[in-house]
Structures are given as C-alpha cells and as structure tokens.
Amino acid sequence: RQEELERTRDRFLNSLVFEYESRQSVLRERMRFDYAGMPADSFERYVEEVREVTTEDIHRVAREYLHPNRIRVLIVGNGAGIGDQLSRFGQVQPVDITIPER
C-alpha cells in the first residue's frame, strides 16, 4: 500500500509540471491565488501537503466520505435492449427521459 501511494503521489506531483508550461500560465495561477486571497506560497504549501499524505489519511477520508451502501449507478440507454441485466445489482428504478416532440 505504501508503494502504491508513493507511485501515485509521484505521478500526481510530476503531472503538475505540465499544468504550467509557460510563464503566462504560472502568472495566471499566481494571480488567481492572489485574487482569492490565498498566500503567495499556496502552491508550494499544496505540494508539501501532498507529499505528507499517508495511507492512514486516505483510509480516514475514505471512511468519512465513501459509503458503499449509498452508491447509486446511473445507466442511460435503451431499456428494451438492456432488459433485466441490471437486476443482479439490486433494485432498478427506470426513469423516462424521453424528449417530447413538438
């Protein structure tokens, strides 16, 4: 798990390089931070906080916000074509989203 976290963190932090490809994009981001009243070192602090995330942090947040018993799946398609394939996942509640013709 620690290895997976480190790989994911490295990939994420390395991807930030591509978000700021020019001086203009860096300046635009700094201006956005300033306009929002954020400290000038917000980006640096963000990177440092990402570096400090632990697997325990991830588990704590997952327990707080992810509730598998409350998950809902939305499938859009032709009901006749789908048939009863979805019933194995639990209760199916069809919703008619037909756009009426004028």
C-alpha positions as CSV (number, residue, x, y, z in Angstrom):
1,R,0.0,0.0,0.0
2,Q,2.8,2.4,0.8
3,E,4.4,1.7,-2.5
4,E,1.2,2.3,-4.4
5,L,0.8,5.6,-2.5
6,E,4.3,6.7,-3.4
7,R,3.8,5.8,-7.1
8,T,0.5,7.7,-7.2
9,R,1.9,10.7,-5.4
10,D,5.0,10.9,-7.7
11,R,2.8,10.6,-10.8
12,F,0.5,13.4,-9.5
13,L,3.3,15.7,-8.5
14,N,5.1,15.1,-11.8
15,S,1.9,15.9,-13.7
16,L,1.9,19.4,-12.1
17,V,4.8,20.3,-14.3
18,F,2.6,20.1,-17.4
19,E,0.0,22.4,-16.0
20,Y,2.4,25.3,-16.0
21,E,4.0,25.1,-19.4
22,S,4.6,28.8,-19.8
23,R,5.3,31.9,-17.8
24,Q,1.9,33.1,-18.6
25,S,0.2,30.1,-17.1
26,V,2.3,30.4,-13.9
27,L,1.4,34.1,-13.7
28,R,-2.2,33.4,-14.3
29,E,-2.2,30.9,-11.4
30,R,-0.5,33.3,-9.1
31,M,-3.0,36.0,-10.0
32,R,-5.9,33.6,-9.3
33,F,-4.4,32.8,-5.9
34,D,-3.9,36.4,-5.1
35,Y,-7.5,37.3,-6.2
36,A,-8.8,34.5,-3.9
37,G,-6.8,36.0,-1.0
38,M,-4.5,33.0,-0.8
39,P,-0.9,33.3,0.4
40,A,1.8,33.7,-2.2
41,D,3.3,30.3,-1.3
42,S,0.0,28.4,-1.7
43,F,1.3,26.3,-4.5
44,E,4.4,25.3,-2.6
45,R,2.3,24.5,0.5
46,Y,0.0,22.4,-1.6
47,V,2.9,20.4,-3.0
48,E,4.3,19.9,0.5
49,E,0.9,18.8,1.9
50,V,0.5,16.3,-0.9
51,R,4.0,14.9,-0.1
52,E,2.9,14.5,3.6
53,V,-0.3,12.4,2.8
54,T,-0.2,9.0,4.5
55,T,-2.1,5.8,3.8
56,E,-3.8,6.4,7.2
57,D,-5.0,9.8,5.9
58,I,-6.5,8.1,2.8
59,H,-8.3,5.5,4.9
60,R,-9.7,8.1,7.3
61,V,-11.1,10.2,4.5
62,A,-12.4,7.1,2.7
63,R,-14.3,6.0,5.8
64,E,-15.7,9.5,6.2
65,Y,-16.9,10.1,2.7
66,L,-17.3,6.8,0.9
67,H,-20.4,4.8,1.8
68,P,-20.8,1.8,-0.4
69,N,-24.3,1.1,0.8
70,R,-25.4,4.5,-0.6
71,I,-23.9,4.2,-4.1
72,R,-26.2,4.8,-7.0
73,V,-25.4,3.9,-10.6
74,L,-26.9,5.8,-13.5
75,I,-27.2,3.9,-16.7
76,V,-28.5,5.7,-19.8
77,G,-29.6,3.5,-22.7
78,N,-32.4,1.7,-24.4
79,G,-34.4,-0.1,-21.7
80,A,-35.6,-2.7,-24.1
81,G,-32.1,-3.5,-25.1
82,I,-30.8,-3.6,-21.5
83,G,-33.6,-5.8,-20.3
84,D,-33.2,-7.3,-16.9
85,Q,-29.4,-7.4,-16.9
86,L,-29.2,-4.9,-14.1
87,S,-31.4,-6.7,-11.6
88,R,-28.4,-8.6,-10.3
89,F,-27.0,-5.3,-8.9
90,G,-30.1,-4.6,-6.8
91,Q,-33.2,-2.5,-7.2
92,V,-33.7,-0.9,-10.6
93,Q,-35.6,2.3,-10.9
94,P,-36.3,3.2,-14.5
95,V,-36.6,6.9,-15.3
96,D,-38.1,8.0,-18.6
97,I,-36.0,10.8,-20.1
98,T,-37.7,10.8,-23.5
99,I,-37.7,14.3,-25.0
100,P,-41.2,15.1,-26.2
101,E,-41.5,16.1,-29.8
102,R,-43.0,19.5,-30.5
